Amino acid sequence: MIISLKNTEEGQAVTVNAIETFDVPESYGLTENAVSCDVRATIVKRGDGYDMKGTIAARVFLLCARCLRETVFDILAEIDERLITAAGEDIDDDVIYVKNEVIDIKPALKAALLLNIPMKTLCGDDCKGLCEKCGFNLNDGAHGDCEKEIDPRLAKLSQIQKEV
């Protein structure tokens, strides 16, 4: 998302209200790789650079870490970045540079989104997960003889438990 800051005077604000779509790497565990985000930001000229503040909102679909059901997760991330006017070559990768009074804010927005995707998502705090033996979703209720089966390696422990 390219923003022109030409003719922006000290203290003057440029408002950004847009819908932006980001491609998210598969490693983040989303069920859809393209995420549409609502971006609301203000860029204000301050001294030798600009301050960008705002929010990025998105709804992502993740798989529950226990039962593998699709789960909806709403993200509301804060954006607070300092944009520095570039005098030549970019020196630091962690700094956003403004060149010729034009800036691409998409990398900063994408970083804010990715940093707010949870590493592990549950469909609910009471999620029971999957049966270890057959893969049945235990949130759907009880299922057959699979629950009653005892691992033959632990059968002796079961007998000891009955004696005590």
N, C-alpha and C positions, 0 to 999 in steps of 0.2 A: 504494500500500500504506500504509494509515493505521495508525499505531502510537500507542497511548495510553501516556503516560508518567506518568499520575496516580499519586500516592502513592509515587513513586520517590524514595528518600532518597539523600543524598550517598554515592557509591561503589557504590550498588546497580546491578546490571546487568539489562537487559531483553534476552532472547535472541530473535533472529528466525531462524527456519528455515522457508523457504517456497519454493514454485515460483511464479514470476511470469512473465507473458508480456508482451513489449513489441512494439509496432509499430515497425518500422525503416523509415526513408525509403528509397525506391527508389534514391536516389543512392549508397547504400552498396554496391550491387552484389550484394546477397544474392539467392539464387534463391527464397527464401521471405521475405515481409515480416514475418511474426510469428515471434519468437524466444522460446523457453521457456528460462528461466534458473533455476538452483538458487542461492538466496540464503541465505547463512549469515553472520549479523552479530550483534554485541553492542553495545548502546547503554548507556553508563555515565554517570551524572550526575556532573559535575565542576564545582563552583563555580556560575557563572551560566549554564551550558549543559550540553551532553552531548557525549561523544565516541562516534562510531560507527566501529567497525572490523570488517572481515570480508572475505568473498570473494563473488564472483558468477561462476558457471561456466555456460558455454553451448556448444553445438555449433552452428555456423553452416555454411551451404552457400553457397559463392561460386563464381564462374566463374573458371577459370584465365585470367590476363591474356594468355597466349600462344596456347593452343589452344582456349579456351572450353569445356573440359570442366568438369563440376561437381566441385568440390573440397571436402572436409570440413576445417574449421578449428575446433579446440577453443580456447575462450577461458577463461582463468582470471584474473580481474581483482581486484586488491586494492581494498578500500574503506577510506578513512581520511578521515573528515569530522568537522568541528567543527560542532555544532548550537547555535545561540545562541537564548536565550529572547528573544522579541520583546516590546518594551515598547509598541509602537504600530505605525506603518506600516513595511513592509519598505523598508529604505534601499538595500540592495545586492542585485543579482540573483545574485551569485556566492556569497552566504551562505545557508545553510539556516536558516530561523527556526522555532522551536517556539512555537506559539500555543496558549494554554489547555492546555498540557501534552499536546498532540496534534500529531503530525507526519506528513506524507506523504513517505516516503523514496523513492517511485518515481522522481522526477526525478533524484535522486542515483545511483540504481542504473542507470537508463537511460544517464546520462552515462558512468558507468564502463564499461558495455558498449560503447557507441558509440566511445569513445576507444581501445578495444582491438581494433576490427575493422581488419585491415590494409588499406592503400590499394591494394596490388597483391599478388595471391596467385598462386602458381604451383602446378601439380599436382605438380611435382617439380623439383629443380634441373637435371635433364637434359631438361626439356621442349623439344621442337624447334619447337613452334608450328604455324602453318598455312602451306601453300604460298602464296606471294604472288600467284600467277597464278590458281589454281583453288580455293583454300580447303581443299584436302585436309589432314587432320590428319597431319602428318609423324611423329607418334608411332606411327601405325598401320603404318609401314613405307613402302617406296618405292612410287611410283606412276608411271604412264605417261610419255609423251613430254613432259609439262609441264616436267620437270626439265631436259631437254636443249635446250629452246627458248632461244634467245639473243635478247635485245632487239635489234631491228634498229639502234637508235641506238648500240649498243655492239659491233656486229659487227666493226668495224674494229679495236677494241682486242683482240678475240679473235685476229685475224690477227696482230697485232703480238706478242702473247704467244707464239704458236706459233713465230715467227721468232727470238725471243730464247731 
